[in-house]
């Protein structure tokens, strides 16, 4: 058994949870130190002593979301098939978004900017995607600019997950749309030889 959590750790956890929900369900301007503290059953002093203020609390929410998504994407083990790896990453992304809807909304709702053209940090969720794309480019499975490929995959994923979380798609439609859209996006970046091979395999089914 691990050591019991301290009172500060319990309060900190509750504040982050309440801030996450408030950021995901309302405008950021409405997330005040007083409002979060009240929702968490804590004092405003606790917010300042544990996080330094609102910005520190929002940063803690962002860090939790980034770390959670990175952990799930990093758990996807590379294989000999780069396209299968990219699809597996898409599945992991969707699974994390569905399982952590508030954190997902916070992460891609303005608290965290997504910039695959920038320098990816060691724990940046985009790193596993870029690594898989690099493997696919090296293996001549994909052709194109890595940043452009990453953006197109992320755009398709984000759109699908956002629609699903909003309840715009029923379960069967969401599943079918995910499979067809991600396969189509990946296929669009394949080299001509790989593209023809994939099409032949589809027609043979």
C-alpha positions in Angstrom: 0.0 0.0 0.0 1.2 3.5 -0.7 1.4 6.2 1.9 -1.8 8.1 2.8 -2.3 11.3 0.9 -1.8 14.5 2.8 -4.6 17.0 3.2 -2.9 19.3 0.8 -2.7 16.6 -1.9 -6.4 15.8 -1.4 -7.4 19.5 -1.7 -5.1 20.0 -4.7 -6.7 17.0 -6.5 -10.2 18.3 -5.8 -9.3 21.8 -7.0 -7.9 20.5 -10.3 -11.0 18.3 -10.8 -13.3 21.2 -10.2 -11.3 23.6 -12.4 -11.3 21.0 -15.2 -15.0 20.6 -15.1 -15.6 24.4 -15.0 -13.1 25.1 -17.8 -14.8 22.4 -20.0 -18.4 23.5 -19.4 -18.2 27.3 -19.3 -16.2 30.3 -20.4 -12.7 30.6 -19.0 -13.5 34.0 -17.7 -16.1 32.5 -15.3 -13.4 30.3 -13.7 -12.3 32.5 -10.8 -10.3 31.5 -7.8 -13.4 32.1 -5.6 -15.7 30.0 -7.8 -13.3 27.0 -8.0 -12.5 27.1 -4.3 -16.3 27.2 -3.5 -16.9 24.2 -5.8 -14.1 22.3 -4.3 -15.1 23.1 -0.7 -11.8 24.8 -0.2 -10.6 28.3 0.7 -9.3 30.8 -1.8 -6.1 30.7 0.3 -5.6 27.1 -0.7 -5.6 28.0 -4.4 -2.9 30.6 -3.9 -0.8 28.4 -1.5 -1.0 25.3 -3.7 -0.9 26.8 -7.2 0.1 30.5 -6.8 -3.2 31.7 -8.2 -5.6 31.1 -11.1 -2.9 30.8 -13.8 -1.1 28.1 -11.8 -4.3 26.2 -11.4 -5.2 26.4 -15.1 -1.6 25.3 -15.8 -2.1 22.2 -13.6 -5.2 21.3 -15.5 -3.4 21.7 -18.8 -0.4 19.6 -17.5 -2.8 16.8 -16.4 -4.4 16.7 -19.8 -1.1 16.8 -21.7 0.4 14.0 -19.5 -2.7 11.8 -19.8 -2.9 12.0 -23.5 0.9 11.6 -23.9 0.8 8.5 -21.7 -1.9 6.8 -23.7 -0.3 7.6 -27.1 3.1 6.5 -25.9 1.7 3.1 -24.8 1.1 2.3 -28.5 4.1 0.1 -29.4 5.8 0.5 -32.8 5.4 -2.4 -35.2 6.7 -3.3 -38.6 3.6 -1.7 -40.2 3.8 2.1 -40.0 0.2 2.5 -41.3 -1.1 0.2 -38.6 0.9 2.1 -36.0 -0.7 5.4 -37.1 -4.2 3.9 -37.0 -3.5 2.5 -33.5 -2.4 6.0 -32.4 -5.7 7.3 -33.8 -7.6 4.7 -31.8 -5.7 5.6 -28.6 -6.4 9.3 -29.2 -10.1 8.7 -29.6 -10.2 6.4 -26.6 -8.5 8.9 -24.4 -10.8 11.7 -25.6 -13.9 9.6 -24.9 -12.7 8.6 -21.5 -11.6 12.0 -20.4 -14.1 14.3 -22.1 -13.6 17.3 -19.8 -9.8 17.1 -20.1 -10.1 16.7 -23.8 -12.3 19.8 -24.1 -9.9 21.8 -21.9 -6.8 20.6 -23.9 -8.2 21.6 -27.3 -10.5 24.4 -26.2 -7.9 27.1 -25.9 -5.9 26.2 -22.8 -3.4 24.2 -24.8 -2.4 25.3 -28.3 -1.5 22.6 -30.8 1.4 23.4 -33.0 3.0 20.4 -34.7 5.2 22.8 -36.7 7.0 23.9 -33.5 9.5 22.0 -31.4 7.9 19.0 -29.8 8.8 18.7 -26.1 9.8 15.4 -24.5 6.2 14.8 -23.2 4.3 16.5 -26.0 1.4 14.4 -27.2 2.3 15.1 -30.8 5.7 13.4 -30.4 4.4 9.8 -30.8 2.5 10.9 -33.9 5.5 12.6 -35.5 7.7 9.6 -34.7 5.2 7.2 -36.4 5.0 9.6 -39.4 8.8 9.7 -39.6 9.0 5.9 -39.6 6.4 5.8 -42.4 8.3 8.3 -44.5 11.6 6.5 -44.0 9.9 3.2 -45.1 8.5 5.0 -48.2 5.0 4.2 -47.0 3.9 7.8 -46.8 5.1 10.8 -49.0 4.9 14.4 -48.1 5.8 16.9 -45.4 5.6 15.5 -41.9 4.0 18.6 -40.4 1.3 18.6 -43.1 0.6 14.9 -42.5 0.4 15.4 -38.8 -2.0 18.3 -39.2 -4.3 16.5 -41.6 -4.5 13.4 -39.3 -5.1 15.6 -36.2 -7.8 17.6 -38.0 -9.7 14.5 -39.0 -9.3 13.0 -35.5 -10.3 16.2 -33.7 -13.3 16.7 -35.8 -14.5 13.2 -35.3 -13.9 13.1 -31.5 -15.5 16.6 -31.0 -18.6 15.5 -32.9 -18.8 12.3 -30.9 -18.4 14.1 -27.6 -21.0 16.6 -28.5 -23.5 13.7 -29.1 -23.8 14.6 -32.8 -23.1 11.0 -33.9 -24.7 7.8 -32.6 -22.4 5.0 -31.6 -22.6 3.0 -34.9 -22.2 6.1 -37.0 -19.3 7.3 -35.0 -17.5 4.0 -35.3 -18.0 3.8 -39.0 -17.0 7.4 -39.6 -13.9 6.9 -37.5 -12.7 3.9 -39.5 -13.5 5.3 -42.9 -12.2 8.8 -42.3 -8.9 7.8 -40.6 -8.2 5.1 -43.3 -9.0 7.6 -46.0 -6.8 10.3 -44.5 -3.8 7.9 -44.1 -4.4 6.5 -47.6 -4.3 9.9 -49.1 -0.7 10.4 -47.9 0.6 7.0 -49.1 3.1 6.6 -51.9 1.5 5.6 -55.3 2.7 2.0 -54.9 1.3 1.6 -51.4 -1.9 3.4 -52.5 -2.5 0.9 -55.3 -1.8 -2.0 -53.0 -4.3 -0.8 -50.5 -6.9 -0.2 -53.2 -6.4 -3.7 -54.6 -6.8 -5.2 -51.1 -10.0 -3.2 -50.6 -11.5 -4.3 -53.9 -10.7 -7.9 -53.2 -12.7 -8.0 -50.0 
